């Protein structure tokens, strides 16, 4: 699937984005908390593909409330 939201709390370059944008240590679905999310994939023909690639959108493109129905979780070892 293309353009699925993935929770990472990771900034471009693979560093931690924020000490608190990880849905209370990935244990909460409360809208009171936030998570940094990325897009898992982008079709190469999409107009956004160059930005997805150069800005590493698969790691982090937005911050959303912690609704677990809307995104998956990536665990990255750095």
C-alpha positions in Angstrom: 0.0 0.0 0.0 1.1 3.5 -0.7 1.0 6.5 1.6 0.1 4.7 4.8 0.9 6.6 8.0 3.7 5.1 10.1 4.5 6.3 13.6 8.2 6.7 14.1 9.2 9.8 16.3 12.1 9.9 13.9 13.4 13.0 12.1 15.2 13.0 8.8 18.7 11.5 9.3 17.4 8.9 11.8 17.6 11.0 15.0 14.8 11.1 17.6 12.4 13.9 16.6 11.0 14.7 20.1 11.2 13.4 23.6 7.4 13.5 23.9 5.9 12.8 20.4 5.6 9.1 20.7 2.0 8.5 22.1 3.2 8.1 25.7 5.9 5.6 24.9 3.6 4.0 22.3 1.1 2.9 24.9 -1.7 5.4 24.5 -4.4 6.0 21.9 -5.5 9.2 23.6 -5.9 12.4 21.5 -4.2 14.2 24.4 -0.9 12.8 23.1 0.8 13.2 19.7 3.1 11.1 17.5 5.5 11.9 14.7 4.5 10.0 11.6 5.9 9.4 8.1 4.6 8.0 4.8 5.6 4.4 4.2 5.8 4.7 0.4 5.2 7.0 -2.5 4.7 6.1 -6.1 7.6 7.2 -8.2 5.2 8.9 -10.6 3.6 11.0 -7.9 4.4 14.7 -7.9 5.4 14.5 -4.2 7.9 11.7 -4.8 11.0 13.9 -5.1 10.2 15.6 -1.7 9.3 12.2 -0.2 12.8 10.9 -1.2 14.9 14.0 -0.5 13.2 15.0 2.7 12.9 11.5 4.0 9.1 11.6 4.5 9.1 7.9 5.3 10.6 8.9 8.7 8.6 12.0 9.5 6.3 14.2 7.6 3.6 15.3 10.2 2.5 15.1 13.8 -0.9 13.6 14.6 -3.0 12.7 17.6 -2.5 9.2 18.9 -5.3 7.3 17.1 -3.8 3.9 16.5 -6.4 3.2 13.8 -4.7 5.6 11.5 -1.1 4.6 11.5 1.3 1.7 12.0 4.5 1.7 14.2 8.0 1.5 12.8 10.7 0.6 15.3 14.1 1.7 14.2 17.4 0.7 15.7 20.0 3.4 15.5 
